[in-house]
Amino acid sequence: MSAMTNVPEVINNYNVYNNGNVLVGVSGAVTLPTFDAITEEVSGAGILGTYDTAVVGMYGSMSQEIPFRILDSDIFTLMNPSELVDLTFRASAQSTVKSTGAIDYKGMRVVERGRLKSFTPGKLELGKQMDASVTLELLYILVEIDGETKLEYDKLNSVFVVDGKDLLEKVRAYS
């Protein structure tokens, strides 16, 4: 039997912050980065054929695109390639309580740190948004749900915590 008491539904609202300041020019949707594991093919005696194994804690390049409606001063605060950008996404996740049908909310926080990777100034068209964007190369990401750390990944400091479990504790101890 499932212990789930709420049915997750939608992100009711969210804001994006750079070093604590709200980025008001951000457009409606931000797609969080994909974790693509670095793998190695395993073969040899005692194995029927081959298989790919993920190297725990190692992921390929991770990018975060931050779309802006138009070119505004906020977009340029992310563009110094010699400084680390510190973004925080704060969201209210709406759900329905299964036992009562009432609406409930959980807090969600995503923290990302990275450096400028690319800048798209967008297009100029009468009566339209410009679709400008900044893309960051991420070095750090933290995901919290209702104040609990669910994921923390720090490429430069060998930190990889999933649901409270430090997956690289032994790796750091042996290396």
N, C-alpha and C positions, 0 to 999 in steps of 0.2 A: 504494500500500500504506500502511496506517495505521501511524503511529509509536506508537500507544497501546499501552502495555505492561500496563496494569491496567484492569480493568472496574470503574468506580465503582458502589458498591452502596448503602450507607446511612450515615447519621450514627450512629456507634456510641454516642457520648455527647457532651454539651455542658454548658456552664455559662454563666451570664450574670453579668456584673460591672458594678457602678456605682462608678466611681472606684476600681477595684481591689478592691472588696468584693463577695463572692459574694451574689447575690440568691437566697436559698434558697426563697422563696415562689413563684417563677415556675413556672407549670404546664408541662406536657409539650411544647407546641408553640408556637413563635413564627414567624409568617410575616413574612419580610423585605419591605421596601417595593417597590413597583412604580415603575419609571422611565417616566413618560408624557411624551414629548417635546412641547414646544410647537412647533406647526406653523403654516405660513402657506401659503395657496393661491397658486400661481403660474400666471399666464396671460399671454397677450399675443402679439405678433408672433413668428413662428417656432416657436410651440408649438401642437401640435394638441390643443386642449382645455385642461384644467387638470390640475395635480397638486399634492399637498401636499408641502412640503419641511420637514424638521425643522431647527430652529435649533440648531446644534451647541452642546451644553453647557447648553441651557436646558430645564428640566423643570418640570412643574407641582408643586404642593404634594406633599410626600412625608411620609407618616405611618408611624409605627411603633407598633403596639399591643403592650404587654407584659402578658400575662394572668397573673393571680395566682390561686392556689387559694382563698385566703381573705384577708381584710384582716389584714395583719400590718405590723410596723414597716417592713419593706423597701419596701413600696409608697409610703409617705409620703416616702421619701428622694428620690423622683422628682417630687414635686409642687410645688416652689417655682418659679412661673412666671418669676421674675426671675433664675434661675440656669440655666446650660446643663447639661443632663444628659449625662454621658459614659458610654455603655454599651459594653461589649466582650462579644461572644459568642465563646467559644472552643469549637471542636468537633474531634472526631476522626472523619475521613471514612474509612470502611472500603471496601476494594476487594479484588478477586481478581487475582492476578498471572496473566496469560494463559498464560505458558510453563510454570508449575509448579502452578497451582491453589491456591497458598498465599494466605492472608489477609495483607493489608498495610494500613497506615494512613498518612494524610496529615493534617497539621494544617491547620485552617481558622480564620481570625480575621476577625471583622467588627466594626468600630468604628463607632459611630453617635453623633452629637452633635445634640441638639435641645432644645426647650423644651416644657413641658406644654401640651397642646392640649385634652385632655379626661380626665375621671376617671369611671369606672363603679364604684360601690361593690359591685355585685353583688346577690345575693339570699340570703335566709336560709331554709334548708330543712334539716330534721333529717337528719343522716347524709349530707349532700351538700356538694360544694365550692361556694363562693360565686360563682365566675366573675367576680371583680373584675378591673379592668384600668385601666391608664394608657396614654394615647395621646400620643405626642410628635410635634411638627412637626420634621422633620429638616432640618438645615442642612449636615450633613457625613456622609459614609459612606466607609469604606475596607474593601476585601475583599482578604484575603491568603490564598493557598493555598501551603502548605509554605514560608512565609516570603517568598514573592514577591508583590509588589503587583500585583493583577489589575485593580483598579478603585479610583480615588480621586476623589471628587466633593465639592467644597467650594463651596457656593452663594455665600458671602460673599467669597471670595478668588479667584474665577474660575479654579479648578483643576478640570480634568477629564482624568484620566489613565486610559487603557484599555490593559491588557496592555503597560505600559511606554511607551506613546506619549502625549505631552502634546498633546491635541487642541485646546487653546486657546492654544498658544504664539504663533502668528501673531496671533490676535485680541488678546491682551494687548500685543503689540509695536505693533500699529496703532492701539490705542485709548488 
